[in-house]
């Protein structure tokens, strides 16, 4: 399907958790379906780290289908014949919303002068978009991975803005292991001689090698050992025997190099630094006095959390932690752990039971 692509310029400076405010913020977003007369059928879908607003139509850079095209559309679990679906590129990213590559008030790209942001700052931008669209209360907010963090942040900090909150393969805080993998990626980018402290805009030499390595490292965390073994095993790539060199001997090596190379064509290295830092700073309990249940005190929303048994990036224990906090806050919540061999990326792939859960929660 084809969505409506728009840019919203926020009318007020955007306050930031790190202090100060960001002027002239633009939010790039797509919409699908029609807003009803009561403006009450809107669903906000929040994207993951390397996602964007191209939820259910062809990506303008890669030419590939939208990242959740199988989930969003007429008659699909997120049914655009019933709901008005919004997906916006978060601030700090690189597909049209204000980020490090954007032009600062002095006429030059922000680069590393862009302020360090948080997940809550991203959600402030989304709330500003909802205000501009005159949508006071969402039928639901939905997100997987970093999108789930945004959904939880919206529910905790703007509890009146969504009636239902669907969080898939996510967490309320980043673990030390998560932070460690992100730091590995950031250091790969910053060690690339073409990064030049972020001042590479307008140059023919971009930090693509460092960004590719960052993507390769992160991509491993999105998969599972079972999935990698089933897909690649120790199979060699286009050769009858080992090369006794450092080319991609194994299929899994070739796959990761392909993932890294393709990623550099659609993503900005500085955006990767800023968004991973925002995820690492995310700790919803810390934002609310140290007790996660207090983040949801008084909420009137209904919650649904979904985890996958092969996800070691955000394992089921992280979802249970949120569920226990919601129970302590007296919030209505349902929870399901689904079986899938594909690791963290399972929420993006075909899964009939996930489809039934999403449809049932949003339309029930």
C-alpha positions as CSV (number, residue, x, y, z in Angstrom):
1,X,0.0,0.0,0.0
2,X,1.0,3.6,-0.4
3,X,1.0,6.0,2.6
4,X,0.9,9.8,2.7
5,X,4.3,11.3,3.3
6,X,4.5,14.5,5.2
7,X,6.7,16.8,7.3
8,X,5.5,18.5,10.5
9,X,7.4,21.5,11.8
10,X,6.8,21.8,15.5
11,X,5.5,25.3,16.5
12,X,7.4,25.4,19.8
13,X,11.0,24.5,20.8
14,X,11.3,20.9,22.0
15,X,12.5,20.6,25.6
16,X,15.3,18.1,26.1
17,X,16.2,15.9,29.1
18,X,19.8,17.0,28.8
19,X,18.8,20.6,29.2
20,X,17.8,23.4,26.8
21,X,15.6,23.0,23.8
22,X,15.8,22.1,20.1
23,X,14.5,24.8,17.8
24,X,12.7,24.3,14.6
25,X,12.2,20.6,14.9
26,X,10.8,18.8,11.9
27,X,9.1,15.4,12.1
28,X,8.8,13.3,9.0
29,X,5.9,10.9,9.1
30,X,3.7,8.6,7.0
31,X,-0.1,8.0,7.5
32,X,-2.2,5.1,6.3
33,X,-6.0,5.0,6.4
34,X,-8.5,7.7,7.4
35,X,-9.0,9.5,10.6
36,X,-12.6,9.2,11.8
37,X,-14.8,12.1,12.7
38,X,-14.2,11.8,16.4
39,X,-10.4,11.6,15.8
40,X,-10.4,8.5,18.0
41,X,-9.2,5.7,15.7
42,X,-5.5,6.6,15.4
43,X,-2.8,4.1,16.1
44,X,0.8,5.3,16.5
45,X,3.4,2.8,15.4
46,X,6.9,3.5,16.8
47,X,9.9,2.2,14.9
48,X,13.1,0.5,16.1
49,X,16.7,1.7,16.0
50,X,17.3,1.5,12.3
51,X,13.7,1.8,11.2
52,X,11.9,4.8,9.9
53,X,8.5,6.1,8.9
54,X,8.2,3.8,5.8
55,X,6.1,1.3,7.7
56,X,4.0,-0.3,5.0
57,X,5.1,1.1,1.6
58,X,8.2,1.0,-0.6
59,X,11.3,2.6,1.0
60,X,12.5,5.5,-1.2
61,X,16.2,4.7,-0.8
62,X,16.3,0.9,-0.9
63,X,13.2,0.2,-3.0
64,X,12.4,-2.6,-0.5
65,X,8.9,-3.1,1.1
66,X,8.1,-1.3,4.3
67,X,9.6,-2.8,7.5
68,X,6.2,-4.0,8.8
69,X,4.2,-4.3,5.6
70,X,3.0,-7.7,6.5
71,X,1.4,-6.3,9.7
72,X,-0.1,-3.1,8.5
73,X,-2.8,-2.6,5.8
74,X,-6.4,-3.3,4.9
75,X,-7.6,-6.4,6.6
76,X,-4.2,-7.0,8.3
77,X,-3.6,-7.2,12.1
78,X,-3.2,-3.4,12.2
79,X,-6.1,-2.8,9.9
80,X,-6.0,0.5,8.0
81,X,-9.6,0.0,6.8
82,X,-10.5,0.6,10.5
83,X,-7.7,2.7,11.9
84,X,-5.7,5.7,11.0
85,X,-2.1,4.6,11.3
86,X,0.8,7.0,11.9
87,X,4.5,6.2,11.8
88,X,7.1,9.0,12.3
89,X,10.8,9.1,12.0
90,X,12.3,9.9,15.5
91,X,14.4,12.9,16.1
92,X,18.0,12.1,15.8
93,X,17.4,9.8,12.9
94,X,18.1,10.5,9.2
95,X,15.0,10.0,7.1
96,X,13.6,13.5,7.3
97,X,13.2,14.3,11.0
98,X,15.7,16.7,12.6
99,X,19.0,15.0,13.4
100,X,22.7,15.4,13.2
101,X,22.7,15.7,9.4
102,X,20.1,18.5,9.5
103,X,21.0,22.1,9.0
104,X,21.5,24.1,12.2
105,X,20.5,27.7,12.6
106,X,24.0,28.8,11.5
107,X,23.5,27.2,8.1
108,X,25.9,24.2,8.6
109,X,24.9,20.6,9.5
110,X,24.6,20.0,13.3
111,X,27.0,17.0,13.1
112,X,28.2,16.4,16.7
113,X,26.8,19.7,17.8
114,X,23.4,18.0,17.8
115,X,22.3,17.6,21.4
116,X,22.4,14.2,23.1
117,X,18.8,13.0,23.2
118,X,16.7,10.4,25.1
119,X,13.9,8.1,24.3
120,X,11.6,10.5,26.2
121,X,12.9,13.3,24.0
122,X,11.9,11.3,20.9
123,X,8.4,10.8,22.4
124,X,8.1,14.5,23.1
125,X,8.6,15.0,19.4
126,X,5.9,12.4,18.7
127,X,3.5,14.1,21.1
128,X,4.2,17.4,19.4
129,X,3.2,15.7,16.1
130,X,0.0,14.4,17.7
131,X,-0.8,17.9,18.9
132,X,-0.3,19.2,15.4
133,X,-2.6,16.6,14.0
134,X,-5.2,17.4,16.8
135,X,-5.2,13.9,18.1
136,X,-5.7,14.1,21.8
137,X,-6.0,10.4,22.5
138,X,-4.7,7.5,20.5
139,X,-6.7,4.3,20.1
140,X,-3.3,2.6,20.7
141,X,0.4,3.0,20.6
142,X,2.4,0.0,19.2
143,X,6.1,-0.6,19.1
144,X,8.7,-3.4,18.9
145,X,12.3,-3.1,20.3
146,X,13.2,0.6,20.6
147,X,9.6,1.3,19.4
148,X,8.4,-0.6,22.5
149,X,10.6,1.7,24.7
150,X,8.8,4.7,23.1
151,X,5.4,3.1,23.7
152,X,6.2,2.6,27.4
153,X,7.6,6.1,27.7
154,X,4.4,7.5,26.2
155,X,2.3,5.5,28.6
156,X,4.4,6.5,31.6
157,X,4.9,10.2,30.8
158,X,1.7,11.1,28.9
159,X,-0.8,8.5,30.3
160,X,-3.8,10.2,28.9
161,X,-2.6,10.0,25.3
162,X,-3.2,6.3,24.6
163,X,-6.0,3.9,25.4
164,X,-4.0,0.8,24.6
165,X,-0.2,0.1,24.7
166,X,1.2,-2.8,22.8
167,X,4.9,-3.6,23.5
168,X,6.7,-6.3,21.6
169,X,10.2,-7.7,22.2
170,X,11.3,-4.7,24.3
171,X,12.4,-3.6,27.8
172,X,12.0,-0.8,30.4
173,X,15.8,-0.4,30.7
174,X,19.0,-1.2,28.8
175,X,21.2,-3.9,30.4
176,X,25.0,-3.7,30.7
177,X,25.2,-6.2,27.8
178,X,23.0,-4.1,25.6
179,X,25.2,-1.0,26.4
180,X,28.3,-3.0,25.7
181,X,27.2,-4.0,22.2
182,X,26.2,-0.4,21.4
183,X,29.6,0.9,22.6
184,X,31.3,-1.6,20.4
185,X,29.4,-0.2,17.4
186,X,30.0,3.4,18.4
187,X,33.8,2.9,18.8
188,X,33.9,1.2,15.3
189,X,32.3,4.3,13.8
190,X,34.5,6.8,15.7
191,X,37.7,4.8,14.8
192,X,37.0,5.1,11.1
193,X,39.4,7.8,9.8
194,X,36.6,9.1,7.6
195,X,34.4,9.9,10.6
196,X,36.5,13.0,11.4
197,X,34.7,13.8,14.7
198,X,31.4,13.7,12.8
199,X,32.4,16.4,10.3
200,X,32.0,14.3,7.1
201,X,28.9,15.8,5.6
202,X,29.5,17.0,2.0
203,X,32.6,14.9,1.7
204,X,33.1,12.0,-0.8
205,X,34.7,10.0,2.0
206,X,32.1,8.8,4.5
207,X,32.7,6.5,7.6
208,X,31.1,3.6,5.8
209,X,33.6,1.0,7.1
210,X,33.0,1.8,10.7
211,X,29.2,2.0,10.3
212,X,29.2,-1.4,8.5
213,X,31.0,-3.0,11.4
214,X,28.6,-1.4,13.9
215,X,25.7,-2.8,11.9
216,X,27.3,-6.3,11.7
217,X,27.8,-6.4,15.5
218,X,24.3,-5.3,16.2
219,X,22.8,-7.6,13.7
220,X,24.3,-10.6,15.5
221,X,22.3,-9.6,18.6
222,X,19.0,-9.6,16.6
223,X,19.4,-13.2,15.6
224,X,19.6,-16.5,17.6
225,X,22.2,-19.3,17.6
226,X,19.5,-21.7,16.5
227,X,18.5,-19.5,13.6
228,X,22.1,-18.9,12.5
229,X,22.9,-22.6,12.7
230,X,19.8,-23.6,10.7
231,X,20.4,-20.9,8.0
232,X,24.2,-21.1,7.7
233,X,25.9,-23.7,9.9
234,X,29.5,-23.9,9.0
235,X,28.8,-23.8,5.2
236,X,31.4,-22.3,3.0
237,X,30.5,-19.4,0.7
238,X,30.9,-20.1,-3.0
239,X,34.1,-22.2,-2.6
240,X,34.9,-25.9,-2.2
241,X,37.4,-25.4,0.6
242,X,38.8,-22.9,3.0
243,X,40.9,-20.1,1.5
244,X,43.4,-19.9,4.4
245,X,43.0,-16.1,4.1
246,X,40.7,-13.5,5.5
247,X,38.1,-13.3,2.8
248,X,34.5,-14.4,3.6
249,X,35.1,-18.1,3.7
250,X,31.8,-18.9,5.6
251,X,28.3,-18.1,4.5
252,X,27.6,-16.3,7.8
253,X,30.5,-14.0,7.2
254,X,29.3,-13.1,3.7
255,X,25.8,-12.5,5.1
256,X,27.0,-10.1,7.8
257,X,29.2,-8.2,5.3
258,X,26.2,-7.9,3.0
259,X,24.1,-6.6,5.9
260,X,26.7,-4.0,6.9
261,X,27.3,-2.8,3.3
262,X,23.6,-2.4,2.6
263,X,23.0,-0.5,5.8
264,X,25.5,2.2,5.0
265,X,23.5,3.2,1.9
266,X,20.4,4.2,3.9
267,X,21.7,5.3,7.4
268,X,23.8,8.1,8.8
269,X,26.7,7.2,11.1
270,X,26.2,10.1,13.5
271,X,22.5,9.2,13.8
272,X,23.6,5.7,14.8
273,X,25.7,7.2,17.6
274,X,22.9,9.4,18.9
275,X,20.1,6.8,18.8
276,X,22.2,4.1,20.4
277,X,23.1,6.5,23.2
278,X,19.4,7.4,23.7
279,X,18.6,3.7,24.1
280,X,21.5,3.2,26.5
281,X,20.2,6.0,28.7
282,X,16.7,4.5,28.8
283,X,15.7,3.5,32.3
284,X,12.0,4.1,33.0
285,X,12.2,3.3,36.7
286,X,15.1,5.8,37.1
287,X,12.9,8.5,35.5
288,X,10.2,7.8,38.2
289,X,12.1,7.7,41.4
290,X,13.6,4.3,41.1
291,X,10.5,2.1,41.2
292,X,9.1,1.0,37.9
293,X,5.5,0.6,39.2
294,X,5.5,4.3,40.0
295,X,5.9,5.0,36.3
296,X,2.5,3.6,35.6
297,X,0.7,4.9,38.7
298,X,-2.8,6.0,37.9
299,X,-2.7,4.9,34.2
300,X,-6.0,4.1,32.6
301,X,-4.5,2.3,29.6
302,X,-4.7,-1.4,28.8
303,X,-1.4,-3.1,28.2
304,X,-0.2,-6.1,26.2
305,X,3.4,-7.3,26.2
306,X,4.9,-9.9,23.9
307,X,8.3,-11.6,24.1
308,X,10.0,-14.4,22.1
309,X,11.7,-17.4,23.7
310,X,14.8,-17.1,21.4
311,X,15.3,-13.3,22.0
312,X,18.5,-12.9,24.0
313,X,18.7,-9.1,23.4
314,X,15.5,-8.4,25.3
315,X,14.7,-11.7,26.8
316,X,11.3,-12.7,28.3
317,X,12.5,-11.8,31.8
318,X,12.6,-8.1,30.7
319,X,8.9,-8.2,29.7
320,X,8.0,-10.0,32.9
321,X,9.7,-7.2,34.8
322,X,7.4,-4.7,33.2
323,X,4.3,-6.9,33.7
324,X,5.1,-7.2,37.4
325,X,5.4,-3.4,37.6
326,X,2.1,-3.0,35.8
327,X,0.4,-5.5,38.1
328,X,1.8,-3.6,41.1
329,X,0.3,-0.3,39.7
330,X,-3.1,-2.0,39.2
331,X,-3.0,-1.6,35.4
332,X,-4.8,-4.2,33.2
333,X,-2.1,-6.1,31.4
334,X,-1.9,-9.3,29.3
335,X,1.4,-11.1,28.5
336,X,2.5,-13.8,26.1
337,X,5.8,-15.4,25.4
338,X,5.8,-16.8,21.8
339,X,8.0,-19.5,20.4
340,X,10.1,-18.5,17.4
341,X,13.6,-19.6,16.2
342,X,14.6,-16.2,14.8
343,X,15.7,-14.3,17.9
344,X,14.9,-10.6,18.5
345,X,14.0,-10.1,14.8
346,X,11.0,-12.5,15.2
347,X,8.6,-9.5,15.6
348,X,9.4,-8.4,12.1
349,X,8.9,-11.9,10.5
350,X,5.9,-14.1,9.7
351,X,4.3,-15.3,12.9
352,X,0.6,-16.3,12.9
353,X,0.2,-16.2,16.6
354,X,1.7,-12.8,16.9
355,X,-0.7,-11.6,14.2
356,X,-3.6,-13.0,16.3
357,X,-2.4,-11.3,19.4
358,X,-2.0,-7.9,17.7
359,X,-5.4,-8.1,16.0
360,X,-7.1,-9.3,19.2
361,X,-5.6,-6.6,21.4
362,X,-6.2,-3.7,19.0
363,X,-9.7,-4.7,17.9
364,X,-11.0,-6.7,20.9
